[in-house]
Amino acid sequence: MPDIQTLLIWTIPILFAITVHETAHGWVASKLGDHSARMMGRLTLNPIKHIDPVGTILVPAFLYFTSGFIFGWAKPVPVNFNALRSPKKDMLWVAIAGPVSNFIMAISWLIIILLAVNIGSQFLIDMGQVGIQINLILAVLNLLPLPPLDGGRVVSSLLPRKLSYQYDQLEPYGLYILLGLLFLGVFQWVVFPTVKIIQQFMFSVTGLI
């Protein structure tokens, strides 16, 4: 069974990853006219405000005690796309904010690794590696073009209005389609290989490999 240090190495990065991801959606939505997240107190980096009982606690705990791997998700921030100043166009920026925040956090963890190498902290090096991996997985997974993932919102915003409406009809079935894709190996064939390529690029430009 993984020890407390291992638990911290995984828990801290994943809490930051999902919290900042959701806050980024709400912050951009607020800037573009929808203040739903602000009014509900969700524009905060306090992870307690973003905890989903299943995605943030039960699923990560189950994975931790059965495999030592931790993954999860936060409670989505409320976004009223009709309240945006230009709903169809602004939807793209609100959607892309989450994955972009994860890419920025991955770079931040890379900087932490560089600093940790200089001070000789293996704990921070390990945490930084997990932080990069978790954030890249979240970014790549959310960019899959499937409603209600962020990538699905981006595609919807770019399609002509009629096609966009038809495409959005997939949303009620999106979770089931995603589960089916996961079963068929979307992680093994799409997400993990893409994450590995980005990871290797990040490490190579900094001289860590």
MOJOBEL-V378683 format. One record per residue. RES is the residue in three letters. PHI is phi in whole degrees, -180 to 180 (NA if undefined). PSI is psi in whole degrees, -180 to 180 (NA if undefined). OMEGA is omega in radians with two decimals (999 if undefined). Layout:
# MOJOBEL-V378683
res=RES phi=PHI psi=PSI omega=OMEGA
res=RES phi=PHI psi=PSI omega=OMEGA
This chain:
# MOJOBEL-V378683
res=MET phi=NA psi=135 omega=3.14
res=PRO phi=-60 psi=147 omega=-3.12
res=ASP phi=-87 psi=180 omega=-3.09
res=ILE phi=-62 psi=-40 omega=-3.14
res=GLN phi=-62 psi=-42 omega=3.10
res=THR phi=-63 psi=-40 omega=3.11
res=LEU phi=-60 psi=-44 omega=3.13
res=LEU phi=-66 psi=-40 omega=-3.13
res=ILE phi=-60 psi=-33 omega=3.12
res=TRP phi=-92 psi=-40 omega=-3.01
res=THR phi=-67 psi=-46 omega=-3.09
res=ILE phi=-61 psi=-50 omega=3.11
res=PRO phi=-62 psi=-39 omega=-3.09
res=ILE phi=-71 psi=-35 omega=3.09
res=LEU phi=-65 psi=-44 omega=3.10
res=PHE phi=-64 psi=-43 omega=-3.07
res=ALA phi=-61 psi=-50 omega=-3.07
res=ILE phi=-76 psi=-32 omega=3.14
res=THR phi=-69 psi=-49 omega=-3.14
res=VAL phi=-66 psi=-37 omega=3.12
res=HIS phi=-57 psi=-51 omega=-3.11
res=GLU phi=-70 psi=-39 omega=3.12
res=THR phi=-62 psi=-37 omega=3.13
res=ALA phi=-62 psi=-43 omega=3.07
res=HIS phi=-57 psi=-50 omega=-3.08
res=GLY phi=-67 psi=-38 omega=-3.11
res=TRP phi=-66 psi=-46 omega=3.13
res=VAL phi=-66 psi=-41 omega=3.10
res=ALA phi=-60 psi=-41 omega=3.14
res=SER phi=-64 psi=-41 omega=3.12
res=LYS phi=-65 psi=-26 omega=-3.08
res=LEU phi=-101 psi=9 omega=2.98
res=GLY phi=118 psi=-15 omega=-3.14
res=ASP phi=-102 psi=114 omega=-3.07
res=HIS phi=-104 psi=21 omega=-3.11
res=SER phi=-57 psi=-49 omega=-3.10
res=ALA phi=-65 psi=-40 omega=3.13
res=ARG phi=-63 psi=-44 omega=-3.10
res=MET phi=-67 psi=-25 omega=3.14
res=MET phi=-95 psi=9 omega=3.09
res=GLY phi=71 psi=26 omega=-3.08
res=ARG phi=-98 psi=-3 omega=3.08
res=LEU phi=-87 psi=68 omega=-3.09
res=THR phi=-147 psi=152 omega=3.07
res=LEU phi=-93 psi=9 omega=3.05
res=ASN phi=-72 psi=111 omega=-3.06
res=PRO phi=-61 psi=-24 omega=-3.13
res=ILE phi=-60 psi=-35 omega=-3.13
res=LYS phi=-70 psi=-17 omega=-3.05
res=HIS phi=-113 psi=3 omega=-3.06
res=ILE phi=-69 psi=130 omega=2.99
res=ASP phi=-106 psi=123 omega=-3.06
res=PRO phi=-53 psi=-38 omega=-3.13
res=VAL phi=-83 psi=-56 omega=-3.01
res=GLY phi=-73 psi=-29 omega=-3.08
res=THR phi=-100 psi=-20 omega=-3.06
res=ILE phi=-120 psi=-62 omega=-3.00
res=LEU phi=-66 psi=-51 omega=-3.11
res=VAL phi=-64 psi=-49 omega=3.09
res=PRO phi=-60 psi=-39 omega=3.14
res=ALA phi=-65 psi=-43 omega=3.12
res=PHE phi=-62 psi=-46 omega=-3.14
res=LEU phi=-65 psi=-39 omega=-3.11
res=TYR phi=-63 psi=-47 omega=-3.06
res=PHE phi=-80 psi=-15 omega=3.14
res=THR phi=-103 psi=-27 omega=-3.07
res=SER phi=-135 psi=-14 omega=-3.08
res=GLY phi=83 psi=-5 omega=3.11
res=PHE phi=-98 psi=139 omega=3.14
res=ILE phi=-121 psi=131 omega=3.04
res=PHE phi=-150 psi=149 omega=-3.13
res=GLY phi=-171 psi=-168 omega=-3.13
res=TRP phi=-150 psi=163 omega=-3.13
res=ALA phi=-102 psi=172 omega=3.06
res=LYS phi=-73 psi=125 omega=-3.10
res=PRO phi=-61 psi=141 omega=3.07
res=VAL phi=-74 psi=146 omega=3.12
res=PRO phi=-72 psi=130 omega=3.08
res=VAL phi=-132 psi=122 omega=3.08
res=ASN phi=-100 psi=97 omega=-3.04
res=PHE phi=-62 psi=-27 omega=3.13
res=ASN phi=-69 psi=-19 omega=3.14
res=ALA phi=-85 psi=-11 omega=3.10
res=LEU phi=-68 psi=150 omega=-3.08
res=ARG phi=-62 psi=-37 omega=3.07
res=SER phi=-134 psi=83 omega=-2.93
res=PRO phi=-49 psi=-49 omega=-3.05
res=LYS phi=-68 psi=-44 omega=-3.12
res=LYS phi=-74 psi=-43 omega=-3.06
res=ASP phi=-71 psi=-23 omega=3.10
res=MET phi=-56 psi=-37 omega=-3.12
res=LEU phi=-61 psi=-46 omega=-3.07
res=TRP phi=-70 psi=-37 omega=3.09
res=VAL phi=-66 psi=-43 omega=-3.10
res=ALA phi=-67 psi=-44 omega=-3.03
res=ILE phi=-74 psi=-18 omega=-3.10
res=ALA phi=-59 psi=-38 omega=-3.12
res=GLY phi=-64 psi=-57 omega=3.11
res=PRO phi=-60 psi=-38 omega=3.11
res=VAL phi=-61 psi=-41 omega=3.12
res=SER phi=-63 psi=-35 omega=3.11
res=ASN phi=-69 psi=-38 omega=3.08
res=PHE phi=-65 psi=-40 omega=3.12
res=ILE phi=-65 psi=-41 omega=3.11
res=MET phi=-67 psi=-35 omega=3.09
res=ALA phi=-61 psi=-42 omega=3.10
res=ILE phi=-66 psi=-38 omega=3.12
res=SER phi=-63 psi=-42 omega=3.10
res=TRP phi=-67 psi=-32 omega=3.09
res=LEU phi=-64 psi=-41 omega=3.10
res=ILE phi=-63 psi=-40 omega=3.10
res=ILE phi=-62 psi=-40 omega=3.11
res=ILE phi=-62 psi=-44 omega=3.14
res=LEU phi=-60 psi=-41 omega=3.10
res=LEU phi=-69 psi=-40 omega=-3.11
res=ALA phi=-66 psi=-34 omega=3.10
res=VAL phi=-62 psi=-40 omega=-3.11
res=ASN phi=-69 psi=-32 omega=-3.12
res=ILE phi=-98 psi=-4 omega=3.07
res=GLY phi=74 psi=35 omega=3.14
res=SER phi=-99 psi=102 omega=3.12
res=GLN phi=-66 psi=-33 omega=3.12
res=PHE phi=-60 psi=-47 omega=-3.14
res=LEU phi=-71 psi=-33 omega=3.09
res=ILE phi=-63 psi=-47 omega=3.13
res=ASP phi=-63 psi=-42 omega=3.13
res=MET phi=-65 psi=-39 omega=3.12
res=GLY phi=-64 psi=-40 omega=3.12
res=GLN phi=-64 psi=-41 omega=3.08
res=VAL phi=-65 psi=-42 omega=3.13
res=GLY phi=-59 psi=-43 omega=3.10
res=ILE phi=-63 psi=-48 omega=-3.09
res=GLN phi=-63 psi=-48 omega=-3.11
res=ILE phi=-62 psi=-45 omega=-3.11
res=ASN phi=-67 psi=-38 omega=3.11
res=LEU phi=-69 psi=-38 omega=3.09
res=ILE phi=-62 psi=-46 omega=3.13
res=LEU phi=-62 psi=-43 omega=-3.12
res=ALA phi=-65 psi=-50 omega=-3.09
res=VAL phi=-66 psi=-44 omega=-3.14
res=LEU phi=-61 psi=-45 omega=-3.10
res=ASN phi=-71 psi=-16 omega=3.12
res=LEU phi=-88 psi=-2 omega=3.03
res=LEU phi=-60 psi=135 omega=-3.04
res=PRO phi=-78 psi=65 omega=-3.09
res=LEU phi=-138 psi=119 omega=3.04
res=PRO phi=-64 psi=141 omega=0.10
res=PRO phi=-97 psi=22 omega=3.07
res=LEU phi=-64 psi=161 omega=-3.10
res=ASP phi=-60 psi=-37 omega=3.10
res=GLY phi=-62 psi=-35 omega=3.08
res=GLY phi=-65 psi=-39 omega=3.09
res=ARG phi=-64 psi=-40 omega=3.14
res=VAL phi=-64 psi=-47 omega=3.12
res=VAL phi=-60 psi=-44 omega=-3.14
res=SER phi=-60 psi=-40 omega=-3.11
res=SER phi=-70 psi=-24 omega=-3.09
res=LEU phi=-91 psi=-20 omega=-3.12
res=LEU phi=-77 psi=152 omega=2.98
res=PRO phi=-56 psi=154 omega=-2.96
res=ARG phi=-54 psi=-44 omega=-3.10
res=LYS phi=-66 psi=-46 omega=3.12
res=LEU phi=-66 psi=-35 omega=3.12
res=SER phi=-62 psi=-44 omega=3.12
res=TYR phi=-62 psi=-44 omega=-3.14
res=GLN phi=-66 psi=-40 omega=3.13
res=TYR phi=-64 psi=-39 omega=-3.12
res=ASP phi=-66 psi=-18 omega=3.12
res=GLN phi=-68 psi=-12 omega=3.09
res=LEU phi=-75 psi=-18 omega=-2.97
res=GLU phi=-56 psi=-44 omega=3.13
res=PRO phi=-60 psi=-22 omega=-3.12
res=TYR phi=-104 psi=1 omega=-3.03
res=GLY phi=-58 psi=-43 omega=-3.12
res=LEU phi=-63 psi=-42 omega=-3.13
res=TYR phi=-68 psi=-38 omega=3.10
res=ILE phi=-65 psi=-42 omega=3.14
res=LEU phi=-63 psi=-44 omega=3.11
res=LEU phi=-61 psi=-39 omega=3.09
res=GLY phi=-64 psi=-42 omega=3.11
res=LEU phi=-65 psi=-38 omega=3.10
res=LEU phi=-63 psi=-42 omega=3.12
res=PHE phi=-64 psi=-36 omega=-3.12
res=LEU phi=-81 psi=-6 omega=3.03
res=GLY phi=104 psi=27 omega=-3.14
res=VAL phi=-62 psi=-32 omega=3.08
res=PHE phi=-67 psi=-48 omega=-3.07
res=GLN phi=-68 psi=-35 omega=-3.02
res=TRP phi=-101 psi=-20 omega=-3.07
res=VAL phi=-124 psi=-59 omega=-2.99
res=VAL phi=-67 psi=-58 omega=-3.07
res=PHE phi=-61 psi=-45 omega=3.10
res=PRO phi=-61 psi=-40 omega=3.12
res=THR phi=-65 psi=-43 omega=3.10
res=VAL phi=-60 psi=-42 omega=-3.12
res=LYS phi=-63 psi=-42 omega=3.13
res=ILE phi=-63 psi=-46 omega=-3.14
res=ILE phi=-65 psi=-42 omega=3.14
res=GLN phi=-60 psi=-47 omega=-3.14
res=GLN phi=-63 psi=-38 omega=3.10
res=PHE phi=-64 psi=-45 omega=-3.14
res=MET phi=-60 psi=-45 omega=-3.12
res=PHE phi=-70 psi=-34 omega=-3.09
res=SER phi=-71 psi=-40 omega=-3.11
res=VAL phi=-71 psi=-19 omega=3.12
res=THR phi=-100 psi=-2 omega=3.11
res=GLY phi=78 psi=17 omega=-3.14
res=LEU phi=-81 psi=-14 omega=3.03
res=ILE phi=-131 psi=NA omega=999
